Amino acid sequence: QGYEGLVEGGDNIKQANWLSVSNIIQLGGTVIGSARCKAFTTRAGRVRAARNLVEHGITNLCVIGGDGSLTGADIFRSEWGGLLEELVRDGQISEEVARENCRLNIVGLVGSIDNDFCGTDMTIGTDSALHRIMEVIDAITTTAQSHQRTFVLEVMGRHCGYLALVSGLASGADWLFIPESPPEDGWEDLMCERLGE
């Protein structure tokens, strides 16, 4: 459950084996769980998370997420030494255990359907989102044609129009709105003229 599982510990932290990961490649990435974690935004929550990692002998994390997850990972990494010192000072771990776990290695992977992260070709989740969008477009296109109607489809993307742009190109959409290119004054008349053609 993301950082929530890290803070709560217990059964949330378990070793993956062949059986637990078999037949999941076609599923959405959240098969391992996902949660917003208010506790991890506090020092006390990160101390608990550090304690749970040390308890399991984990010194490598792979964090998949967006801005919040990756910012949290960077803060956790920068505080790691201090978190261990606090655990030693409070008698929760020994100095020897702190030395054995003195280094925390983190790999951050951008998990965002928006595909809006500089330096990546495609963020994790974008391809799956495009696939689902095209399935929906394929399903409603025949309905729109049979009823001779115009259908409006809204896709996700927050401040990034990548999903709308690519699915619009792939489906031959007649009109497209994306945040990077806001509509100009008089767009309604231009759109009606285009659809009338």
C-alpha positions, -999 to +999 in steps of 0.1 A: +000+000+000+028+024-008+041+046+020+010+036+041+023+000+041+058+012+049+046+032+079+021+006+092+045-024+087+032-058+098+017-079+069+021-049+045+057-058+041+063-092+027+087-109+003+076-113-032+080-148-046+073-166-079+037-175-069+028-140-056+038-123-089+027-149-113-001-139-137-001-102-128+018-086-157-014-078-176-030-062-145-028-025-136+003-016-115-018-009-084-021-046-079+006-040-051-017-014-036-016+024-035-026+049-008-022+085+001-003+085+034-006+116+056+016+099+083+046+097+059+045+135+055+055+138+091+088+131+107+072+107+132+057+087+103+091+085+085+107+073+118+081+044+119+088+037+082+125+036+089+120+012+118+099-011+097+126-012+070+154-018+094+134-046+111+131-063+077+167-056+067+156-036+037+180-010+024+168-006-012+135+009-022+119+012-056+094+040-055+069+042-083+047+073-084+042+109-092+053+141-077+042+133-041+057+098-040+091+109-055+093+140-033+086+118-003+114+094-014+139+123-017+130+136+018+132+100+032+166+095+017+180+128+029+168+122+065+178+085+066+209+090+088+190+112+112+161+087+114+185+059+124+201+081+150+167+088+165+159+051+166+192+044+184+186+073+208+151+060+216+165+025+221+144+010+193+175-003+174+211-009+184+241+011+171+253-021+153+219-024+135+221+013+125+256+007+111+244-023+091+216-003+076+234+031+073+227+034+036+193+037+019+193+032-019+163+045-037+153+041-074+125+064-085+102+055-114+077+079-127+042+064-125+019+089-141-006+085-169+000+121-179+034+114-195+046+148-184+080+141-168+110+156-185+137+131-196+114+101-200+101+087-233+069+074-217+059+073-180+046+042-164+008+040-170+006+061-201+005+032-225-021+014-205-043+046-203-040+051-241-050+015-247-081+019-225-090+052-242-088+036-277-110+007-265-136+032-254-133+052-286-137+021-307-168+011-288-186+045-290-176+054-326-201+029-342-228+042-318-221+078-329-221+068-365-254+048-363-271+077-346-254+103-367-244+122-336-213+139-324-198+124-292-176+143-267-150+123-249-130+136-219-098+119-209-076+124-179-043+143-180-046+171-155-023+199-169-010+177-198-028+170-230-007+141-241-034+115-237-060+137-255-036+146-283-024+110-291-058+094-287-073+122-309-047+115-336-052+078-334-090+080-336-092+108-362-111+131-338-126+162-355-119+186-326-095+186-297-089+206-266-057+204-247-044+226-219-012+234-237-031+251-265-062+269-251-090+276-276-090+310-292-120+334-292-146+323-317-137+286-315-173+276-313-181+289-347-150+274-362-158+240-347-194+241-360-181+250-394-156+221-393-182+196-382-207+209-408-181+200-435 
